[in-house]
């Protein structure tokens, strides 16, 4: 991934203007990382090409950590896409109340493929958006809670180590 200075000065990204200068895009803060999980996990479930581009644009618009937002999109990769999108499709079929399955006939041709893709697109999209929203929200809240827990734990450890130190009587 290119560094922030290259992206800020890239001639094709000038239309993003001041948005690329937002420090939350590059720094690890509780809010920017939690938002990055929301964005990245949501975009990972989108059944479209260019998930990374969508994640990057949303990350810039909502001021989330850009590398984490884009990196989380790789949850869907060639190994995980079939089961993820199949489960998303099944969820969409269930939510929409559709009882139609994919044709199992052996004579596949271009017309059959076009018909099948047209019939599965809507349930796949609905199921993917539901899965993306749910996983994004779960990721957002888990990262937020984990971050707060970790900071509190670090503070308790510091306080405990200071209380165990012998007092200097000089």
C-alpha positions in Angstrom: 0.0 0.0 0.0 1.5 3.4 -0.9 2.3 5.8 1.9 0.1 8.7 2.8 2.4 11.3 1.2 2.2 9.6 -2.2 -1.6 9.4 -2.0 -1.9 13.0 -0.9 0.2 14.2 -3.8 -1.2 11.8 -6.4 -2.6 13.8 -9.4 -5.7 11.7 -9.9 -6.7 12.0 -6.2 -6.8 15.8 -6.2 -10.6 15.8 -6.2 -10.5 14.4 -2.6 -8.8 17.6 -1.5 -8.5 18.1 2.2 -10.0 14.7 3.0 -6.7 13.0 2.4 -5.1 15.3 4.9 -7.3 13.9 7.7 -5.0 12.4 10.3 -7.6 9.8 11.2 -6.9 8.1 7.8 -3.4 7.2 8.9 -3.3 7.2 12.7 -4.4 4.4 15.0 -7.0 5.9 17.3 -9.9 4.1 18.9 -12.5 5.9 16.8 -10.7 5.6 13.5 -9.9 1.9 13.9 -13.5 1.1 15.1 -14.8 3.0 12.1 -12.3 1.1 9.8 -13.7 -2.2 11.0 -17.2 -1.0 10.3 -16.3 0.1 6.8 -14.0 -2.8 5.9 -16.3 -5.5 7.1 -19.3 -4.0 5.4 -17.4 -3.6 2.1 -16.0 -7.2 2.4 -19.6 -8.5 2.0 -20.5 -6.4 -1.1 -20.8 -8.8 -4.1 -19.2 -6.3 -6.5 -15.8 -5.9 -8.1 -13.9 -3.0 -6.7 -14.6 -3.6 -3.0 -11.3 -2.0 -2.1 -12.1 1.2 -4.0 -15.5 1.4 -2.3 -13.9 0.8 1.1 -11.2 3.4 0.4 -13.8 6.0 -0.6 -16.1 5.4 2.4 -13.0 5.4 4.7 -12.1 8.9 3.4 -15.6 10.1 3.7 -16.2 8.9 7.3 -12.6 9.5 8.5 -11.7 5.9 9.3 -8.2 4.4 9.2 -7.6 3.8 5.5 -5.2 0.9 5.5 -7.3 -1.1 7.9 -10.5 -0.3 6.0 -9.0 -1.5 2.8 -7.2 -4.5 4.4 -10.3 -5.9 5.9 -11.9 -6.3 2.5 -9.5 -9.2 1.9 -11.7 -11.3 4.3 -13.4 -12.1 1.0 -10.8 -13.7 -1.2 -11.0 -16.5 -3.7 -11.1 -19.1 -0.9 -13.8 -17.5 1.2 -16.0 -15.9 -1.4 -18.0 -19.0 -2.4 -19.1 -19.8 1.2 -19.6 -16.2 2.2 -21.7 -15.3 -0.8 -23.6 -18.6 -0.7 -24.6 -17.9 2.9 -25.4 -14.3 2.0 -27.6 -15.5 -0.8 -29.4 -18.0 1.4 -30.0 -15.2 4.0 -31.4 -13.0 1.2 -33.7 -15.8 0.0 -34.9 -16.3 3.5 -35.5 -12.6 4.2 -37.3 -12.1 0.9 -39.3 -15.2 1.3 -38.2 -16.6 -2.1 -38.5 -20.4 -2.5 -36.8 -20.6 -5.8 -33.4 -22.4 -6.1 -30.8 -22.3 -8.7 -31.6 -24.5 -11.7 -29.9 -27.9 -11.6 -30.4 -28.8 -15.3 -27.2 -29.8 -17.1 -27.8 -27.8 -20.3 -26.2 -24.6 -19.3 -25.9 -21.9 -22.0 -25.6 -18.2 -22.0 -29.3 -17.6 -21.7 -29.5 -20.0 -18.7 -26.6 -18.2 -17.1 -28.1 -14.8 -17.6 -31.5 -15.9 -16.3 -29.9 -17.5 -13.2 -27.7 -14.5 -12.5 -30.7 -12.2 -12.8 -32.7 -14.4 -10.4 -30.0 -14.7 -7.7 -28.8 -11.1 -7.8 -31.5 -9.5 -5.6 -31.3 -12.1 -2.8 -27.5 -12.1 -2.9 -27.4 -8.3 -2.7 -30.0 -8.2 0.2 -28.2 -11.0 2.1 -24.8 -9.4 1.5 -25.9 -6.0 2.8 -27.5 -7.5 5.9 -24.3 -9.6 6.6 -22.1 -6.6 5.9 -24.1 -4.3 8.2 -24.2 -6.9 11.0 -20.6 -7.8 10.8 -19.5 -4.2 10.5 -21.5 -3.2 13.6 -20.2 -6.2 15.5 -16.7 -5.3 14.5 -17.2 -1.7 15.4 -18.5 -2.4 18.9 -16.0 -5.2 19.6 -13.0 -3.1 18.6 -14.4 -0.2 20.6 -14.9 -2.3 23.8 -11.5 -4.1 23.3 -9.7 -0.8 23.0 -11.3 0.6 26.1 -10.6 -2.6 28.0 -7.0 -2.6 26.9 -6.4 1.1 27.9 -8.0 0.5 31.3 -5.9 -2.7 31.8 -2.7 -0.7 31.0 -3.7 2.1 33.4 -4.4 -0.5 36.2 -1.0 -2.1 35.5 0.8 1.3 35.7 -1.0 2.2 39.0 -0.2 -1.2 40.5 3.5 -1.0 39.5 3.8 2.5 41.0 2.2 1.4 44.2 4.7 -1.5 44.5 7.7 0.7 44.0 9.5 1.6 47.2 9.0 5.2 48.2 12.0 7.5 47.9 12.5 9.3 51.3 15.0 11.9 50.2 
